[in-house]
Amino acid sequence: SSQLAEHQAKLQEIQQTVDRHLESHRPSQHSTETALPLDESLIRLVRAIENSRGTSHPLDEHIGKIVERQLQSLKSRCVDNEELCIQGPKGDKGDWGPRGHNGTPGTKGEKGALGPQGLKGAKGDAVLLPANANPPVISKQPATAVVTLAETASFVCEANGFPQPQIRWLKLDSNLPRSRTSVSQNDTLSIRTVHRHDAGTYVCVAENVFGVAKAHASLIVQTPVSFVVVPSLTVTVKTGENVTLDCQATGYPTPEITWSGLEGLPQPS
């Protein structure tokens, strides 16, 4: 019929318009995304197809297929404000932006449940000890040392065992005077320029992998006698009166004070 011929002529005209428009505006290989203006006939065609989606009109459906085939050759497309948007090749990757600030720490979670007990470990290999392996035994006990203030005090200690025990020295309830203390190659402890507060108990500790042995010894520091109160050289009294003389002294051990009179004078009572 004449109406069908008219529709076919219109369809051919639209086909040619779309082909001509897309061919003349196809982007080059290195072009970026552009927006191409549409001529009035193509705008009407695209809008008609958009408005007729979901209908069964055979002419609109056929026109829609033609437009879709033409536009599928493009990588992407859109229709907005009467413009056809065509995306070009992907550009180079941009620079990294600055790192953002750290967020606020979250709330600490609750303590998890206790996990299951692990498997028991394998039994270790037996160790064969030497026949002469022995813990330490003190073979020579350190003796009590009695020295005078400012002298040198020494303690000797020896121990047997296998392996050979290592010997070290301690002082009970205090520290060794390191600046005045030395230990010789035969483990003898020496304390130089003895002070009164160096007096006390010293411990010889002998140790190897099989045990520990200890021995104790005392240090006694003698202090020379020093008079605190000296009696008067001359005391005058009347016959029959009592007289008192005072004498006090310090030292270690504590000094014992005795009195004696000169020849021909009465002894003090």
DRENPA-537951 format. One record per residue (C-alpha): x, y, z. Coordinates in steps of 0.1 Angstrom, whole numbers, plus 5000, padded with zeros to 4 digits. Example, Ala and Ser with C-alpha at 12.3 -4.5 7.8 and 13.67 -1.06 7.14 Angstrom:
<mipas>
512349555078/513749895071/
</mipas>
This chain:
<mipas>
500050005000/501050364997/501350395036/503850105037/505850255008/505950585027/507150405058/509850225039/511050545022/511150715057/513050425071/515650445043/515950815048/516550765085/519050485079/521050705056/520950995081/522150785110/524950625089/526150965075/526051135109/527950855128/530550825100/531351195099/531551225137/533350905146/536250985170/539850935160/542050675178/543650935201/540651155208/539151195243/535451185251/533451435231/529851535228/528551545191/525551765182/522651575166/520751705136/517051745140/515951425123/518251205144/517151375176/513551295167/514450935158/516250865191/513451025212/510850825193/512650505201/513050595238/509350675240/508250365223/510250105244/507949835256/505449865227/504849625198/504749875169/506649685141/508050005125/509450145158/510849805167/512549785133/513950135135/515150065170/517149765158/518749985131/519850245156/521149995181/523249825154/524750155144/525450265179/526849925191/530049995171/530850275196/532450185229/529950385249/527150625243/524550845260/521851085249/521551405270/520451755262/520151665226/523851555223/525451215215/528351135238/531150915224/533950795247/537450795233/540450575243/541350535280/543750795292/546950755312/546650675349/546550985371/548951055401/548150915435/546251155457/547451245492/546950985519/543951055541/544151095579/543950785601/540550715614/539650705651/540550375667/537550145672/536350025706/538449735720/536649405717/535949175745/538448915755/538048595737/537348255752/540348045764/541447815736/541847445739/544847305757/547747215733/548946865727/551546715751/555046745738/557146445729/559346295755/562946415754/565946205748/567746055778/571046205787/573945985798/575846155826/579646095830/580445845857/582346105877/579546375875/579046515910/577446825926/579747075943/581146995978/583047255998/586447106004/587947406023/585747616045/586447986048/587648076083/586448366105/588748666099/589648906128/591249226115/591949576128/590349876112/591949976079/593649646074/592949386047/590649086053/590948756033/588748446029/589748126013/587147875999/587647565978/585147325963/585246995944/582746845919/582346765882/582146975862/584447195883/582247435903/582347805898/582848005930/581348345938/581048545970/578148725987/577548916019/574448856040/572049146044/574249376023/576349415992/580049355988/582149675989/583049645952/585549925951/587649755978/586949395969/588849155947/588748775940/591948605930/592348315905/592148065933/588848225944/590248395975/588148695986/590049005997/588649326013/591049616015/591049906040/588349746061/585649976076/583649906107/580449846085/582349566066/581849346096/579349066090/578848726074/580248636040/579148346019/581148125995/578747985968/580047695947/577847595917/577747355887/574947205866/574246945893/573847165923/574947435947/577047435979/577547716004/579847796032/579748096057/582448296074/582448596097/584448916095/585249076128/586649436127/588549536157/588649906166/591450056188/590550186222/589550556223/588850746256/585650936256/585951066292/589351106309/589451136347/590751456361/594451466369/594051636403/591151616427/591251786461/589051656490/589051676527/590051376549/587151146553/585251266522/584351046492/585951116458/584550996424/586650956392/584950906358/586550726329/584850606296/586350446265/585050296231/586450026208/585649686195/585649446213/584249676240/587149776262/587349666298/588149956322/590249886353/591650116380/594950106398/596650346423/600150466423/602550326449/601950466483/598350586475/595050416486/593450176460/590050286447/587150076461/
</mipas>
